[in-house]
Amino acid sequence: MQLSEVAEICKVLSDPHRLQIMKLLVDGEMCASELLRSFSISQPTLSHHMKAMTERKLLREKKRGKRTYYGIDRRTWDEFMLVLDTISNEDYWPAMGVTVEE
């Protein structure tokens, strides 16, 4: 995963509603109507958030009848977390040619 992709994911996750959606989906898939019960936002607003998250491949969606179920895309999430873990490593910055002053 490129750092530009990580930056885009960080932008998507900068909204508190989207972080809450991720938190709700950690335990498994939920349909939009189930997610909506946890918020005081409209259905179109939730759809806007879900679209942004699925476009960045943070979420995957499955249609079951008339309902759409959302779940965390583990591949994207795991790659994202791996990059963040690597960035937090002391050895990362000098290897990137960055001097970190204390």
Steps between C-alpha positions, in 0.01 A plus 500: 500500500639838399519786748261698279241224549559509876448877493169455314382245756597740780290770332201266480541400864532861618121517540377384845194328348725288278718401794184400688388293200834317503462439873151357450615268221796354689279220631349416162276608217200725545239634261453872451179511703678338797783752474258789470352420845835595658497852358285810493564557129279451197512196273643705209779627728581144607502396134747779427733371772465139386576594139817686601615201704423240235671707230821496709446126548474534877163325482360229280133467428277201434146514369256261663154552365409865545764560765865589466734364766831667573814357651858609544722410206766319702759506223496878468474551876789263576722663235411845636583398855826338387610824335410698813696253711797533266482879511504494879819295492813708582687346207243614244578871492879484445442241226269753332773765524319696771684639798289500814607764750423460866 
